[in-house]
Amino acid sequence: MPERSAAPASSRLQAWAVRHPRAFRHLLNWYPCYRGTGGKVTFIAEDWSEMRVRLKLNWRTRNYVGTIYGGSLYACVDPHFMFMLMHRLGPEYTVWDKAASIRFRRPGRTALTAVCRMPDAEVAEVQRLLESEPKVDRTYNVDLVDAGGVVHATVEKVVNIRRGAPPGPVAVAVEAPLAAAQQAPNALPGASPKPQKAGPRGASGKA
């Protein structure tokens, strides 16, 4: 039976993002999960070594006491270290967020910014450690600061990295569903036959 391999959508998106960080930035800023944080990614380096974020105080991010909501402070930087590691290491590695924490230092009453960095030395160190270990945990920190450089919150992320790609493409059999569709063009594979409607009351059903 012939089989067809379908590459996971996540793998295709990752390969595209590596080549087009600027376009990925626009896509991420419109993605509902991230857009809901109130944050905005303002810059992604061509080699994915740096990501910058801006978080404004507005009606979407203002909490009950008039300062930036704590969930927005965390969520606006949540995925970025994982993104940078995934795109810098390549598909031969699997990267997952493992743990996170946030320390609130001062209420956010104005726009805040954050800079997440993944330098060459850190990428090389991860690769070196994974030559002798099946997986490693790495801890990264980022501050959210105001225009004067005053720190309002510090986020700590623990990222798990292991050598080896995620589970590969699933082989999809194509002949059986195709044959079924040819036999019953209006039916989906696995669907029950559609019951026929009864004729008008009193009809004998005879020709």
C-alpha positions as CSV (number, residue, x, y, z in Angstrom):
1,M,0.0,0.0,0.0
2,P,1.6,3.3,-1.0
3,E,2.3,5.7,1.9
4,R,2.8,9.5,1.9
5,S,4.8,11.3,4.6
6,A,3.3,14.6,5.7
7,A,5.8,16.9,7.5
8,P,4.3,18.4,10.7
9,A,3.0,21.9,10.3
10,S,5.2,23.0,13.3
11,S,8.4,21.8,11.4
12,R,7.4,23.8,8.3
13,L,6.6,26.9,10.4
14,Q,10.0,26.6,12.2
15,A,11.9,26.3,9.0
16,W,10.1,29.4,7.6
17,A,10.6,31.4,10.8
18,V,14.4,30.8,10.7
19,R,14.6,32.3,7.2
20,H,12.1,35.1,7.8
21,P,12.4,36.5,11.4
22,R,10.9,39.9,10.4
23,A,7.8,38.3,8.9
24,F,7.6,36.0,11.9
25,R,7.6,39.0,14.2
26,H,4.5,40.4,12.4
27,L,2.8,37.0,12.5
28,L,3.5,36.6,16.2
29,N,2.2,40.1,17.1
30,W,-1.1,39.2,15.4
31,Y,-1.3,35.6,16.8
32,P,-4.3,35.7,19.3
33,C,-2.4,34.0,22.2
34,Y,0.4,36.5,22.1
35,R,-1.7,39.5,21.1
36,G,-3.8,38.9,24.2
37,T,-0.8,39.6,26.4
38,G,-0.7,43.3,25.4
39,G,3.0,43.0,24.5
40,K,4.5,43.6,21.1
41,V,7.7,42.2,19.7
42,T,9.6,45.2,18.2
43,F,12.7,43.4,16.9
44,I,14.1,40.0,16.1
45,A,17.8,39.7,15.0
46,E,18.4,38.1,11.7
47,D,20.3,35.2,13.4
48,W,17.7,35.0,16.2
49,S,20.2,36.0,18.9
50,E,18.0,38.8,20.2
51,M,14.3,39.6,20.7
52,R,12.9,42.9,22.0
53,V,9.5,43.5,23.5
54,R,7.5,46.6,24.4
55,L,4.5,46.5,26.9
56,K,2.3,49.5,27.2
57,L,-0.1,50.4,30.0
58,N,-3.5,50.7,28.3
59,W,-7.1,49.5,28.7
60,R,-6.0,46.0,27.7
61,T,-3.2,45.7,30.2
62,R,-4.4,47.9,33.1
63,N,-5.3,45.9,36.3
64,Y,-7.8,46.8,39.1
65,V,-5.4,49.3,40.7
66,G,-4.4,51.0,37.5
67,T,-0.9,49.4,36.9
68,I,0.2,46.8,34.3
69,Y,-1.4,43.5,34.9
70,G,1.1,40.9,36.3
71,G,0.0,38.3,33.8
72,S,0.9,40.6,30.9
73,L,4.4,41.3,32.5
74,Y,5.1,37.6,32.4
75,A,3.4,36.5,29.2
76,C,4.9,39.2,26.9
77,V,8.3,37.5,27.3
78,D,7.2,33.9,28.0
79,P,8.1,32.1,24.7
80,H,11.1,34.0,23.5
81,F,14.0,32.1,24.9
82,M,12.5,28.9,23.6
83,F,12.0,30.5,20.2
84,M,15.6,31.7,20.0
85,L,17.0,28.3,21.1
86,M,14.8,26.4,18.6
87,H,15.8,28.6,15.7
88,R,19.5,28.9,16.6
89,L,20.0,25.2,17.3
90,G,18.0,23.8,14.4
91,P,15.7,20.8,13.9
92,E,18.3,18.4,15.3
93,Y,17.3,19.5,18.8
94,T,14.1,19.5,20.8
95,V,13.4,22.5,23.0
96,W,10.7,22.9,25.6
97,D,9.9,25.5,28.3
98,K,10.1,23.6,31.6
99,A,9.5,26.2,34.4
100,A,9.1,29.9,35.0
101,S,8.8,32.4,37.7
102,I,8.4,36.2,38.0
103,R,9.5,38.7,40.6
104,F,7.5,41.9,40.8
105,R,9.8,44.8,41.9
106,R,7.8,47.9,41.2
107,P,4.3,48.6,39.8
108,G,4.3,49.3,36.0
109,R,2.8,52.7,35.5
110,T,4.4,53.5,32.1
111,A,5.5,51.5,29.0
112,L,8.1,48.8,29.8
113,T,10.6,47.1,27.5
114,A,12.6,43.9,27.7
115,V,15.5,42.5,25.7
116,C,16.0,38.7,25.5
117,R,19.4,37.5,24.2
118,M,20.8,34.2,23.1
119,P,24.5,34.8,22.3
120,D,26.7,32.5,20.3
121,A,28.6,31.4,23.5
122,E,25.4,30.1,25.1
123,V,24.4,28.2,21.9
124,A,27.9,26.6,21.8
125,E,27.7,25.7,25.4
126,V,24.3,23.9,25.0
127,Q,25.7,21.9,22.0
128,R,28.8,21.0,24.1
129,L,26.8,19.8,27.0
130,L,24.6,17.7,24.8
131,E,27.6,15.8,23.4
132,S,27.8,13.9,26.7
133,E,24.3,14.4,28.2
134,P,20.9,13.2,26.9
135,K,19.3,16.5,27.9
136,V,20.1,19.7,29.8
137,D,18.2,22.5,31.6
138,R,19.3,26.1,31.1
139,T,18.1,29.1,33.1
140,Y,17.6,32.5,31.6
141,N,16.6,35.9,33.1
142,V,15.1,39.0,31.6
143,D,14.2,42.3,33.2
144,L,11.3,44.5,32.2
145,V,12.4,48.1,32.6
146,D,11.0,51.6,32.1
147,A,12.4,54.4,30.0
148,G,14.9,55.3,32.8
149,G,16.2,51.7,33.0
150,V,14.4,51.0,36.3
151,V,13.6,47.4,36.7
152,H,9.9,46.7,37.4
153,A,9.8,42.9,37.0
154,T,12.3,40.0,36.5
155,V,11.2,36.8,34.7
156,E,13.2,33.6,35.0
157,K,12.8,30.8,32.5
158,V,14.0,27.2,32.7
159,V,14.3,25.7,29.2
160,N,14.9,22.0,28.6
161,I,16.9,21.0,25.5
162,R,17.7,17.5,24.2
163,R,19.4,16.2,21.1
164,G,17.1,14.7,18.6
165,A,14.1,16.0,16.7
166,P,10.5,15.7,18.0
167,P,8.5,12.7,16.7
168,G,8.8,12.5,13.0
169,P,6.1,12.7,10.2
170,V,3.3,10.3,10.4
171,A,2.9,8.0,7.4
172,V,-0.5,8.4,5.9
173,A,-2.1,5.6,3.9
174,V,-3.9,6.9,0.9
175,E,-5.3,4.0,-1.1
176,A,-8.1,2.8,1.2
177,P,-9.7,6.2,1.8
178,L,-9.5,6.9,-1.9
179,A,-11.2,3.6,-2.9
180,A,-13.9,4.2,-0.4
181,A,-14.5,7.7,-1.7
182,Q,-14.7,6.4,-5.2
183,Q,-17.4,3.8,-4.2
184,A,-19.4,6.4,-2.2
185,P,-18.5,9.9,-3.4
186,N,-20.8,11.6,-1.0
187,A,-19.7,9.6,2.1
188,L,-16.7,10.2,4.3
189,P,-14.6,7.2,5.4
190,G,-16.0,5.8,8.6
191,A,-19.4,7.7,8.4
192,S,-22.6,5.9,8.9
193,P,-25.0,5.6,5.9
194,K,-27.4,8.5,5.8
195,P,-31.0,7.3,6.5
196,Q,-33.5,7.8,3.7
197,K,-36.5,9.9,4.3
198,A,-39.9,8.2,4.4
199,G,-42.3,9.0,1.5
200,P,-45.6,10.9,1.9
201,R,-48.0,9.4,4.4
202,G,-50.3,6.9,2.8
203,A,-48.1,6.2,-0.2
204,S,-47.7,2.5,-0.9
205,G,-44.2,2.7,-2.1
206,K,-45.0,0.7,-5.2
207,A,-44.2,1.8,-8.7
